């Protein structure tokens, strides 16, 4: 029963690269087909309908947050002064966007900030700018709140307190973000100095100034963020109403400026039906057999959670290794009282799992949903975007892996 889960994640990893056209047409069939195997097994063989009902509730909560943030942030358009792309300004922009990712989520922040980012650098935009935006804004930045990244929100649904991640993960977050910004500044400064003088001074010739449209959606964002703290049922209902109101009252011109379409969120919704359904047997197995798997140190959890998050999907990977860590100490992830006990007695394992899942999501395009959205927007804007293997070989392996190794030694070597 673990095989449908493996097949689901392999399909996400390989089919968009090998059979992109067929994947775009049939990904929802694949998700439903594989997910139905697990559902039928739990309903008809194990006769555990309540287990699947609980998972369905988690899926609804997860999609309510992701979809509402996607819709509302797509109703805000930021127009920047084209070409204003000095290295220190780029670093400041990435830092602010990373912090914003903890409020809007990595999906919301990526959708809101990537188009201004492309315009700021339009005279000297390279693959470097696409890659580091994905690293910093679409992944590492959102490590401080459950709103920030899908894995952390799943942890929140399981009983991890809202502010626990901020209290315990801010140091690895700050070090990783600082190292990424430092490397980006060095590389971007070299790129800036190599550009012709007229390109470096181009921003003075641009008449446009910064302009914000659709700011009424900030109110809907506040409603969504407040709803996160409400009980289940009220939370999802309020998020859905805020998204509907945003879509209804946002001017068409704003959506047009953002090239708004529901296609990205539809794909995420279909895929996560398959992921949520097929991961149930995996989670149950790990809780029962985690002690025999030999995963017993913070360092091991950080690297294994991270590497699998980078090549598969970081949300189910987070739950998989969290379940393994809980099972190692005879605890279960689905009981809030046992979650509180685990965090009090073995919280460093959860720090390793949380940071591994969030940080390594940028290792490839398929590690986190916003990565592919940013890539699609960059390609639509006809700017430099590395292909899958160039992304990994030219950037992730020589840049991310050494940074993560240093972070692992600083925080998880015990």
N, C-alpha and C positions, 0 to 999 in steps of 0.2 A: 504493500500500500504506500510505500515511499516513492515508488516509481512514477506515479503521476506528478508528484511535486518536482522530481528531477527533470521529467520531460517538460514541464511548464517552464522552468527556469532556463533550460537549454534552448527552448524555443525562443524565449525572449532574447537570449544572448546571440543566437546564431541566425535565426531566420530573417531578421531585418537586414542582415548583412548579405546573406547568400541568396535569399528569395524575397527581396524587398516588395516587389509588386504583389506577389501572392500573400505575403504577410499582411500588407495593408488591407487586402480584401477579406482575408479569412481569419485574422487574429482572434475575433470574438468567437468564431466557431471552435477554434482550438481551446480557448479558455473555458468555454462552457462544456465542451466534451470531456476534457481532463478533470474539471471540477466536479462534474456529475458522477464520476467514478467514486470519488471520496464520499460524496453526499449519499449515494445509494448504499455504499458499504456501511456507513454509520446508521442510516435509517433502517435498512433491511437485514443486515447481518448482525451488527452489534446492538441494534435497537436502542440507540442513544440519540434520540431527536433533540434533546435539550442541549447537547454539546454543539450540534450544528446550528441550533437556534441562537446560541450565545455568540458564535462566530459571525452569523449573519448580522447581529446587532453591532458587532465591532466594525464590520465592513460598512454599514450605513453611517456610523459615526465618523469613520475615516474619510469616506467620500464626501460627506457633508462639509467637513473642514476644507479638504483640498479643492472641491468644486466651487464652494462659495468664495474662497480667496481668489481662485482663478477668475471667476466672473467679475468680482468687484474690482480687482486690480486692473483688469482689462478695460475698465471704464475710466481710468486715469491716464492721461497722456502728458508726457513731459517732453517739451521741445527745447533743445539746448542750442547754444551757439556752435555751429559746425566748425570743426577743426581745432577747437580749444583743448589741446591734448598734450600739454606739458607733463612730464613724468610725475611730478609731485601732485599735480591735479588728478591724474589718473589714480594714484595711490589713495588720495583722499576720497575720491569717488567710490573706489572699491571698498574702503574701510566703512564708509557710511552705508553702503549697500549691504555689507555683511552684517552690520548691526541691525539694519532694517529687516533682514531675513528672519530675525528672531521674533519680529512682530507680524510680518506679512506671510511668513513661511518662505522657504526657498523657492517654491513655485511662484508665489505672488511677487516676491522681490525680483526674481529673474525676469518675469514677464513685464514688470513695470520699468526696470532699469536697463535692460539690454539694448533697447532701441536708442535711448540717449547716449549710451556707451558707444555704440557704433557711429553715431553722428559726431560725437566729440573727437573721434579718432579717424574720421573718414579720409583724411589726406595721407595717412600713413598706417592704416589698419593692416595688421598681419595676423597670422594664426595665433601668435602669442596672446593677442587681446581676447580672442575667443576662448582659448584654453584657460587663462587665468581668471576670466569672469566665471567660468564654470567651476573652477576650483574654489574660489573665494565666496562667490555670491550663491551659487546653486548648491553648494555642499557645506564646506567648513563653517561658513558664517552662521548657519542656522543651528548651532549646537547648544544654545543656552536655554531654550524653552521648548515645551512640547509642541507649540505652534510652529517652531522653526523647521523641523524636518519630520517626514512621516514616521520613521522608526521611533522617535521620541514621543510622538502622539500616541502610537500604539502602546508604549510603555505607560503613558498617562492613563490610558483606558484600562490597563491592567492594575493600576493602583499606585504607580509612582507619583509622589506629590508634585504639584505643578512647578514649584521653585527648587525642587531637589537638584535638577540638572544644572541650573545656574550656580547653585551653591557648591557643587562638587566637580563640575567640568570646566569652570572658567579658566583655570590655569593652563591645562592642555590646549584649550581653545585659543587663549591669548598668545601662547608660544607658537603654535602652528600658524595662526593668522599673521603674526609678526614676521615669521620666517618667509612665508609666501609673499608678503608685501615687499620684503627686502629683496628677494630674488627677482620679483617682477620689476622693481624700481631699477635694478642694475641692468636687466635686459631691455627694459623700455627706454632707459636713458641712452643706451647704445643705439637703439633703433632711432631715437629722436635725433641724435647727433649725426647719424648717417644720412638723414633726410636732407634734401636741398634746403638752402636758406629760405627760399620763398615759401616752402611748405611749412617750415618752423614758424614763420611769421604770418601764416595764412589767416589765423584767427582774427587779426586786426582788420581784415578786409571783409569779414562776415557781418552783415547788418543785423542778423537775427539775434535776439536776446533770449534768455531763459523764459519759458512760458509754460504754465500749468493749466491743464483743462480737465474738467470732470472732478473737481475737488469736493463736490458734494458726496462723492463716494467714500470720503474719509469717515463720514458718519456711519455708513454701512459697515466699514471696517471695524469701527469701535463696537458696533453691535455684535459682530462675529467674535471678536476677541473676548468680549464680556460673556458671550454665550458659552465659551469653552469651560467656564467655571460652573455652569448650571448642570443639574441632573440630566441623565440620559432621557431622551424624548423631547424635553424642552430645548435642550442644546441644539439638536438637529433641526427641529422645527424653526427656531429663530434664525439659524444660519441659512436655511432654505428661503425664508421670507426676505431676509436681507439681500440675498443674491437675486431673487426675483425682482425686488424693488429696484435694485441697481440696474439690472438689465432693461427694465421697463422705462426708467426715467433718465438713463444716460443718453445724451444726444448721439444721434447716428454718426455725426461727424467724428466724434471721439473714437467710437468703435472702428470706424473706417481708417482713421489715422493709425490705430494700433493693429490693423489687419486682423481684427477679431474674428475667430471662428471657434465653434464648439468641438472641432475635430480632435485636438490634443486631449481634452478632458474626457471625451468619449472613449478614446483608446485606453487611457488610464483606467477608467471605470470597468471596461470589459476585462482587461488583463488582471485586475486585482480581484475580480470575482473568482477567476481560476486560481490565483495565488492564495487567497484566503481559504478556499475550500480544500485545495490539495495539501496545504501545510499542516492541517489538523493532525493527520496520522504521524507526521514527522515530529511535531511538538510533543505529542503523547508518548512517542517512542523515546525521545530524548529525556523526558522527565523520568521514565522508568529505568533507563539504561545508561544514564550519563556517567555514573561512577566507573563504568567499565571502558569508557572511551579514552581515558588518559588525558583529558583536557583539565588541567588542575592548577594553572598559574594565571595571574593577570596578564602577563606577557603573551601567553598562548591565546587567551581569549581576544586580546587586542588584535593580534595578527590574523588569526583565523576568521574572526568576524569581519575584519577589514578586507582581507583578500577576497573572500566570497562575496562581500557587499560590492566590491569593485567589478566583478565579472558576472554577477547575477543581479540581484535587486536588494537594496539595503534594508527595506522594511521587513520582509519575511526572514532575512538573515539575522536581524536583530532579535526577533522573537525566538528563532531557533536556538541561538546560543544563550539567550537569557533563560530559556527553558532548561537547557543543559546545565547551566550554572545553578539554578534552583534545585534541580534534581540531584546534583552532586551533594547537596547538604540535606536531602530528604524533604525538600519543600516544593510547593507547586505554585506556578506563576499565576494561576487562575483564582487564587484566594487572597484577597486584599490584606488580611491579617498576616499571612505568611510573606507577602511582598514587603510589608513594613518590617517584619523581623529580619528578612534577608538584607534589606538596605541598612538596617542598624548594625548587623553583625558582619556582613560581607559586602558592604557598599562599594569597595574598590573594584570588585569584579564587574559591577554594573557600570562604573565609570569607564572601564576598559572596553566593555561591550558597546556602550553608547558612543564613545568617541571613535571607536573602530568603525562602526556602522556609518556614522555621519561623515567622517573624514575621507574614508576610502571610497565613498560613493562617487567621487570625481575621478577615480582611477581610469575608467573607460566611459564612453558615451552611455552605456546601458546600466551604469551603477545607480542612477537616480533619474526619476522622470524629467526634472527640469533640464537635464543635460541635453536631451534630444530636442526639447523645445528651443533652447538657445541655439543649437546647431541649425535647426530649421529656419529660425528667424535670420541668422547670419547668412545662410545660403540664399534666402529670399532677397536679402539686401545686397547680394552679389559682392560680398567681401570675403577675404581669405578665411577658409575653414578647413582644418586638416581632416583627412579621412580617418577611418577607425584605427588603422594600424599606425599611421603617422602620429596620431594623437597619443597612442600608448608608447611607441618607441622613441619619439623625439622629445616628448614632454613628461609623461607620467613616470616612466622608469628612471630617467636621470634626475628628475626634480622632486616628485612626490615621495618616492620610496626613501631616499636619504633623509628627507625632512621627517617622515614618519618614524624612521629608525631612531633618529635623535630624540623625538618625543617619547618613543617607547622606553629608551634608556633612562630618560629623565623621570618618567612617571610610573612605569609599569615593570621595572626590572625585578621587583620582588616576586 
